[in-house]
Amino acid sequence: MEKQKLPNVTISLVLGIISFIACCFTSGFGGVVLSGIALFLANKDKKTAAEDPELYENYGQLKTARIIAIIGLVLGALMVLAFIGMLIAFGGYAGMEEWQQQQLEQMGGSY
């Protein structure tokens, strides 16, 4: 019997990798969303392949996609927690902006 490919493995890999980048630029929220979608798709394919993993040629990539999605989810969650902690510590978003402005002035730059 000819081996088949699982349909969502490639998109899971791509979303998992992009989630690493997104967690750094979106206060973690983008990373959580993208890695959550990647993990959902990977788990969907895992259920499909659970009956007979030898039937699919990219089952190894599925394992990799799941691991990357889990790592992205953890990193994103840590970034979200750090962002929330900073909001609490500075008394809100306005406090964070004020602190950032003070830091820029101390460095001699202004924006």
N, C-alpha and C positions, 0 to 999 in steps of 0.2 A: 504494500500500500504506500502511496506517495505521501510524504510528510507535508503538513500544512503549516501556515504561519498564523500565529495568534494576531487578531486584528488591532489590538490597542497597545502593543508593546512599544512601538516606535514613538507614538505620541506620549506615552507615559514617561519614556526616557527623556524626551525633549522637555516636557513640562517639569520633570524633576530637576533637570539641569538649570532651566530658567528660574526655578524657584529659589536656587542659591543666590542668584543675582537679585531677584525681586525682594528677597528678605532684607537685603542691605539698603535698598533704595526706597522702600515703602513702609518703613518702620515695622517690618515683619509681616504685615497683613497680606501683602501680595504673595510672599513665600508660603504662608499658611494656605491661602486659597489655591494656588497653583499646585503645591505638593499634595493637598487634599484631593484635588481632581485626579492627579497622577496616581495616587494610591488607590482611589476608587476604581479607576480604569484597570490598574494592574490586578487588583483583587477580583475584578470581574473576569479577566482573562484567566486568573488562577483557578477560579471555579470551573471555567470552561475546560481547562487542561487537567483538572483533578482526576477525571475519569481515566485518562490515558496520556500521561505527559510525554511518552515516547512518540506519540502521534504528531507532535508539533516540533518543528525544527528550531524555533526561537524560544524555547522554554528557559534556557539559561539567561537570555536577555531579559526575560520576565522577572527572574529573581533579582537581577541587577537593577531593573527599573523600580521594583518594590523597595530595595535597600536605599536607593537614591531618594525616592519619595519620602521614606521614613526619616532619613537624615535631614532633608529639606524641611519637613514638618517640624522636627525638633528645633532646628536652627530658627525657623520662622517663629515658633512659639517662644523661644528664648528672647528673640528680638522684641516681640510684642510685650512680654513681661518687662523687659528693660525699658521700653518706651512708656509703659504704664507707670513703672517705678519712677521714671524721670518726671512724668506729669505730676505725680503725687509729691515728689521732693521739691519741685519748683512751684507748686501751687497752681498748676494749669499751664496751658499752652502759652499764654501771655508772659508768664514768669520765665518760661524757657526762652522765649524770644528776647526778653529783657536781659537775661544772663548772657545769651549769645552776643547781643549788642555790646555789653560791657566787655566781653572777652575780645571782641574785634577792636574796640577803642583802646584797650590795653596793648594790643599788638601793633597799634598805629594805623590800622586800616579802617576804612568805612565803606559801607555799601548802601 
